Structures are given as C-alpha cells and as structure tokens.
Amino acid sequence: MADLARVLVVAHQTAATEALLDAVRQRAQQGSAKFHLVVPRQPHGADKVANPQETGAEEAQAVLDDALPKLSEAAGGQVTGSLGDHEPLMAIEDTIHTTGPYDEIIISTLPQGISRWLRLDLVSKTRGLGLPVTH
C-alpha cells in the first residue's frame, strides 16, 4: 500500500467552490491522501480602519466551518483545518511548520484580475518552498 500523501489546501473565498471540490476529488482519486485546509484571515480595509483590532478571524472561521464538511465529502475522508495569518504565504509557511510536513499544496484563488493572491504572485512564491503546487 502506498504511503499517505499529506496535502495542504489553501483557500479563502473559494474554499467551498465547485472548482476546489473537484480538485480535491481528483487528487483523492490519484491515491491515498490526507488533506488540511488553511484559511488565511483577511481583515478588510474599511473594517480594519474602523477597528484596528479586527483580525478577520470571525469571517475566516465561518469560511472554514462551511468548507470542511464539503471538502471532507469530496476527499472521501475527514479534512482538517485551521486559520492562518492574513498574509497567505505566511499562512502557508506557518502551517507547514506547525502541522506539517506536507507533500504537496493546492492553492485556490479567485480569477485573474480579481485575485489579490495572484497579484502577490502567491503561486510562484509557494513553489519556491520546494513542494509541488497545484493552482
């Protein structure tokens, strides 16, 4: 029997979208895998100005709570999850160091032109960590 691959899934607004669920289904069909979702907190501009203590944790927790059962169904087993730093690359690095090691990463973003993560070149920067990355 093949070793169980550990897959880190990174998403926020797209955490429960059909595209990500399909990607998790496809990866699960490729071989035994255990998935962990990290949802970076994202305090929004106006909220952060009005309340500097706003961390975006409440919204991120709601995303996590909504996505985990759907991802678990797509994966064919329990998907674990956690909240991450508001900077997505830091969220990935922190998660790798605290709950890793991981064998691969799936990053789900909004489309080009809308995605802040793509403007930050998150996919390329994450590939720099030395793990295979699916976007």
N, C-alpha and C positions, 0 to 999 in steps of 0.2 A: 504494500500500500504506500502511495506517495505521501510525502510529508505535507502537513497542513500549511498552506501559504497564509501569511498574515498580510491583509490588505487594508491600508489606511484610505478612507474615503473623506474627502474634504469638500464641504458644500455649505451654503447658507440658504439663499433664496431659492436655489434649485434642489434642495435636499430631498424633496418628495415628488420631483417631477418624473414623468414617464421616461424621459431620456436617461436619467440616472438610474432609475429602477431597471431599465433594460440593460444598462452597462453592468450593473451588479448581477443580474440574471445570467448574462453572457459569461462573466468572469466565474461565477459559481459553476457553470456548466463545463468550464475548461478543466476543473479539478478541485480537489478539496481546498477550501479557503475559509478563513475566519476574518470577518470584517469589523472595522471600528470606524465610526463616523465622528469627525471633529467638526464642530460648527463654530467658526470664529465669531466672537461678539462684534457687533457693528453699531456703535452709538452713532446716531445720525446727527448731521450738522446742527440743525435747529435745537434738537433735544440736548445736545452737548453744550451749546451756548447757554440755553436756559437753565440747565442743570449740569455743571461741570462734573458732578459725581456720577452722572449717567454712564453706565458701562455697556449697555446693550445686552446684559445678561438675561433679562426677562424675555426679550424677544428671541434671543438665541435659544433659550430653554424651550420656548414654545415650538420653535422650528425642530429642535431635537426630539421633543415629545411626539410631534406629528410624524416625523420621518422614520423613527426607529421601527415601529411595527410594519410599515410598508417596506422598508429595506430588509427587515428580517424575513418577511414573506418572499421577497424577490431572491434573497440569498439562500433560502431553504434552511435557515437556522438563525439563531439569535445574533443580532448585530448589536454591539455595544456602542456607547457614545459618550462624548464629553464636549464641554465648551472650551473654546480656545481663545487665545489672545486676539485682540482686534486687528492686528496685522496678520494676514493669512500665512505668510512664510514663517513668522514666529510661532503661530499656532501649530503649524506642521512640525517644525523643529522641536518645540516643547513636547508635543505628543509622541514623537519618535523617541525622545529621551526619557519620557515618563512611563509610557505604556508599550513601547517597542520591545524588541526590534520588529520592523516591518520588511516585507519582501517586495512590495510594490505599492504604488499610490494611484488612486483615481481622484482627479480634480474635476468638479462640476462647476461650470461658470455660466453666467448669463451670456447672451450672444455678443459677438464683436460689436463695438460701438456703444454698448451699454455697460459692459462688464468693467468694473474698476480693477478686478483681479487681472484681466488681460492687459489693461493699460499699465499695470505694475509689472508685467512680464512674469507673473507668478509661475506659469507652467515651466518656462525655461529655467528660472531660478530654482525651482523644486528639482528639476532634472540634475542640477548641479550638486544635489545631495547624494547622487550616485545610485538612486533606486529607479527602476522603470516607472514611468509616469504615463498614465492614460488620461487624455483630456477629452 
